[in-house]
Amino acid sequence: MKIKQGKTILLLLAVTLFMACESPTWIIADMPPATPSEIPPFVLTKPVVEINERINCFKYAGIVFKLLNNGEGHIEKIKICFMLFDAKGQSSPFIGSNKFEITKYDFLAPGENKEIGISLDRHIYIAPTEPYLIDFFYISEIHYIDGTIWQDTYGKYRVR
């Protein structure tokens, strides 16, 4: 009798809780986004720092990743944000800030998957012997040729 009464009390408590909340937005569930606008218009791979020369991209160091244009528009440029750290001391390897915001002009048609390279040569004063560590890497803006702009100002879709 006590077990049955305990289950009844828990059920009443749960029903009362749901009735008291007009919008139970605090409930955490692993479900797909409610609207397609919550899904970014791209797919990207984890970025990698390379410390060797890549022809027509960089001489000493750069970041390479692949980007799939999952949207319906033609991309003309992207703005990329990230942080870099020294591999040994995990501190900033640069004089000044280790936070970067780089605009890359590159054309991607809808459905196109392309390897993107970002040169770090103009930001370094000595060639690294070990690759830097990348943190908080994200696409903050995508500019389309029709003038529309997609934004992720706070790095919601970041890669770590």
C-alpha positions as CSV (number, residue, x, y, z in Angstrom):
1,M,0.0,0.0,0.0
2,K,2.9,2.4,0.8
3,I,4.5,1.7,-2.6
4,K,1.3,2.4,-4.5
5,Q,0.7,5.5,-2.5
6,G,4.3,6.7,-3.1
7,K,3.9,6.2,-6.9
8,T,0.7,8.1,-6.8
9,I,2.3,11.0,-5.0
10,L,5.2,11.1,-7.5
11,L,2.7,11.1,-10.4
12,L,0.7,13.9,-8.9
13,L,3.8,15.9,-8.3
14,A,5.0,15.5,-11.9
15,V,1.5,16.4,-13.3
16,T,1.4,19.5,-11.0
17,L,4.8,20.5,-12.1
18,F,3.9,20.3,-15.8
19,M,0.6,22.1,-15.2
20,A,2.4,24.9,-13.4
21,C,4.7,25.6,-16.3
22,E,3.2,27.3,-19.3
23,S,6.3,26.5,-21.4
24,P,8.6,23.8,-20.2
25,T,11.6,25.1,-22.0
26,W,13.9,24.0,-19.2
27,I,13.5,20.3,-20.1
28,I,16.7,19.0,-21.7
29,A,16.2,16.5,-24.5
30,D,18.5,15.1,-27.2
31,M,16.2,15.9,-30.1
32,P,16.9,17.4,-33.5
33,P,16.4,21.2,-33.8
34,A,12.8,22.4,-34.0
35,T,13.4,24.5,-37.1
36,P,15.8,24.2,-40.0
37,S,17.2,27.7,-39.2
38,E,18.8,26.2,-36.1
39,I,21.0,24.0,-38.3
40,P,24.1,25.8,-39.7
41,P,24.2,26.0,-43.5
42,F,27.5,24.2,-43.6
43,V,29.4,21.1,-42.4
44,L,33.1,21.5,-41.5
45,T,35.8,19.1,-40.5
46,K,38.1,19.6,-37.5
47,P,40.8,22.1,-38.4
48,V,44.4,21.1,-38.4
49,V,47.5,23.2,-38.1
50,E,50.2,22.4,-40.6
51,I,53.8,23.7,-40.2
52,N,55.1,22.9,-43.7
53,E,54.7,24.8,-46.9
54,R,51.4,24.5,-48.8
55,I,51.7,25.9,-52.3
56,N,49.6,29.0,-53.0
57,C,48.5,29.1,-49.4
58,F,51.3,29.5,-46.8
59,K,55.1,29.1,-46.4
60,Y,55.5,28.3,-42.7
61,A,52.3,27.6,-40.9
62,G,48.5,27.5,-41.6
63,I,45.2,26.0,-40.7
64,V,43.5,23.6,-43.1
65,F,39.9,22.3,-42.9
66,K,37.1,21.2,-45.3
67,L,33.9,23.1,-45.7
68,L,30.7,21.8,-47.2
69,N,28.2,24.4,-48.4
70,N,25.0,22.9,-47.1
71,G,22.9,25.9,-47.9
72,E,21.1,26.9,-51.1
73,G,23.1,30.1,-51.9
74,H,26.6,30.6,-53.4
75,I,29.1,31.6,-50.8
76,E,31.6,34.4,-51.7
77,K,33.4,34.8,-48.3
78,I,33.5,33.5,-44.8
79,K,34.7,34.9,-41.5
80,I,36.5,32.5,-39.3
81,C,37.2,32.9,-35.6
82,F,39.6,30.8,-33.5
83,M,42.3,30.8,-30.8
84,L,45.8,29.3,-31.0
85,F,48.0,28.1,-28.2
86,D,51.6,26.8,-27.9
87,A,51.6,23.0,-27.9
88,K,54.2,22.8,-25.0
89,G,53.1,25.5,-22.5
90,Q,49.6,25.9,-23.8
91,S,50.1,29.6,-23.6
92,S,49.9,32.3,-26.4
93,P,52.7,31.8,-28.9
94,F,52.2,35.3,-30.3
95,I,53.1,38.8,-29.2
96,G,49.7,40.3,-28.4
97,S,46.4,38.3,-28.6
98,N,46.1,34.7,-29.6
99,K,42.5,35.3,-30.8
100,F,42.0,35.5,-34.5
101,E,39.2,36.7,-36.8
102,I,40.1,36.1,-40.4
103,T,38.0,36.8,-43.5
104,K,38.6,34.3,-46.3
105,Y,37.3,35.1,-49.8
106,D,36.4,31.8,-51.5
107,F,33.6,30.8,-53.8
108,L,31.5,27.7,-52.9
109,A,28.5,26.6,-54.9
110,P,25.6,24.9,-53.1
111,G,26.6,21.3,-52.2
112,E,30.3,21.9,-52.9
113,N,32.9,20.5,-50.5
114,K,36.2,22.4,-50.5
115,E,39.4,22.4,-48.6
116,I,40.1,25.8,-47.1
117,G,43.6,27.0,-46.1
118,I,44.3,29.9,-43.8
119,S,47.8,31.3,-43.7
120,L,49.3,32.2,-40.3
121,D,52.6,33.5,-41.9
122,R,51.8,37.2,-41.4
123,H,51.0,36.6,-37.7
124,I,54.2,34.8,-36.7
125,Y,57.8,36.1,-36.3
126,I,59.5,32.7,-35.9
127,A,58.6,29.5,-37.8
128,P,57.0,27.0,-35.4
129,T,58.7,23.6,-34.9
130,E,55.4,22.0,-33.5
131,P,51.9,22.7,-34.6
132,Y,49.8,25.1,-32.5
133,L,46.7,23.9,-30.6
134,I,43.4,25.2,-32.0
135,D,40.5,26.1,-29.7
136,F,37.1,27.6,-30.1
137,F,37.2,27.4,-34.0
138,Y,33.9,28.6,-35.7
139,I,32.5,30.2,-38.8
140,S,31.1,33.6,-37.5
141,E,29.8,34.8,-40.8
142,I,29.0,33.5,-44.3
143,H,28.4,36.1,-47.1
144,Y,26.4,34.9,-50.1
145,I,26.6,36.5,-53.6
146,D,22.9,37.6,-53.3
147,G,23.9,39.8,-50.4
148,T,22.4,37.7,-47.5
149,I,24.6,37.0,-44.5
150,W,24.4,34.1,-42.1
151,Q,25.9,34.8,-38.6
152,D,27.0,32.9,-35.5
153,T,28.3,35.8,-33.4
154,Y,29.0,33.8,-30.2
155,G,30.4,30.5,-31.6
156,K,27.4,28.3,-31.0
157,Y,28.6,26.0,-33.7
158,R,32.2,25.8,-32.6
159,V,34.7,23.0,-33.1
160,R,37.0,22.2,-30.2
